[in-house]
């Protein structure tokens, strides 16, 4: 089955929407001592970055409308392959300050696609 851009946007959106819920207002020191929370947030950021990486290949024009899209995909690669040198403070910073903006962008882009089954 061929991936559609709206499916990839939705996968990324669902993942980034989970991040604030998983972070649950934890401070940086709390986050740094909570391995379960770290793993959950890292996984969601990895999923979002992977979906956006696929979007970049499938629909470059849509991907170009995501501010910092290339950085998001590059960060996904760090999460997936550079975990030995991963800076958890950086992950926390992204989770607590950047995810909200990305969520808004993805919501706007996804809203441009007609709903399935709409007449």
C-alpha positions in Angstrom: 0.0 0.0 0.0 1.3 3.4 -1.0 1.7 5.9 1.8 -0.3 9.1 1.5 0.9 12.5 2.8 -2.1 12.9 5.0 -1.4 9.5 6.7 2.2 10.5 7.3 1.1 13.9 8.7 -1.4 12.1 11.0 1.2 9.7 12.3 3.5 12.5 13.1 0.7 14.5 14.7 -0.4 11.6 16.9 3.1 11.1 18.1 3.8 14.7 19.0 0.4 15.1 20.7 1.5 12.3 23.1 4.7 14.1 24.2 3.1 16.7 26.5 0.9 14.0 28.1 4.0 11.8 28.7 6.0 14.7 30.0 3.2 15.7 32.4 4.8 18.9 33.5 8.0 17.2 34.8 10.9 19.4 35.5 14.3 18.7 33.9 15.7 17.0 37.0 12.5 14.8 37.3 12.8 14.0 33.6 16.5 13.1 33.9 15.7 10.5 36.6 12.7 9.0 34.9 14.0 6.4 32.3 10.4 5.3 31.4 9.4 8.9 30.5 12.6 9.4 28.6 12.0 6.3 26.5 8.4 7.1 25.8 9.1 10.7 24.7 12.2 9.6 22.6 10.0 7.0 20.9 7.3 9.5 20.0 9.9 12.0 18.6 11.4 9.2 16.6 8.0 8.2 15.2 7.3 11.8 14.2 10.7 12.3 12.7 10.4 9.1 10.7 7.0 10.0 9.4 8.2 13.4 8.3 11.3 11.8 6.7 9.0 9.7 4.6 6.9 12.8 3.8 10.0 14.6 2.7 10.6 11.9 0.0 6.9 11.6 -0.9 5.8 15.2 -1.0 8.8 17.6 -0.8 6.5 20.7 -1.3 4.4 19.8 1.8 7.5 18.9 3.8 9.1 22.3 2.9 6.2 24.0 4.8 7.3 22.5 8.1 9.7 24.9 9.8 12.9 23.1 10.8 11.7 19.9 9.1 15.2 18.8 8.1 16.3 19.3 11.7 13.4 17.2 13.0 14.4 14.4 10.6 18.1 14.7 11.6 17.1 14.6 15.3 15.1 11.4 14.6 18.3 9.9 13.2 20.2 10.8 16.4 17.4 9.2 18.5 17.5 6.0 16.4 21.2 5.6 15.8 23.1 8.0 18.2 21.6 6.9 21.4 25.0 6.3 23.0 25.7 10.0 22.8 22.1 11.3 23.2 21.8 14.4 25.4 18.7 14.0 27.4 18.7 17.7 28.3 18.3 18.4 24.6 15.4 15.9 24.3 13.7 17.6 27.2 14.2 21.0 25.7 12.6 19.9 22.5 9.8 18.1 24.2 9.0 21.1 26.5 9.5 24.0 24.1 9.2 22.9 20.4 6.6 20.2 20.2 3.7 22.7 20.7 4.7 24.7 17.6 5.2 21.5 15.5 1.8 20.2 16.6 0.1 23.4 15.3 1.9 23.2 12.0 0.9 19.6 11.5 -2.7 20.3 12.4 -2.8 23.1 9.8 -1.3 21.0 7.1 -3.5 18.0 7.9 -6.6 20.2 7.8 -5.9 20.9 4.1 -6.8 17.3 3.3 -10.4 16.3 2.8 -11.7 13.9 5.5 -12.1 10.3 4.4 -15.6 9.6 3.2 -16.6 13.2 3.0 -18.9 14.1 0.1 
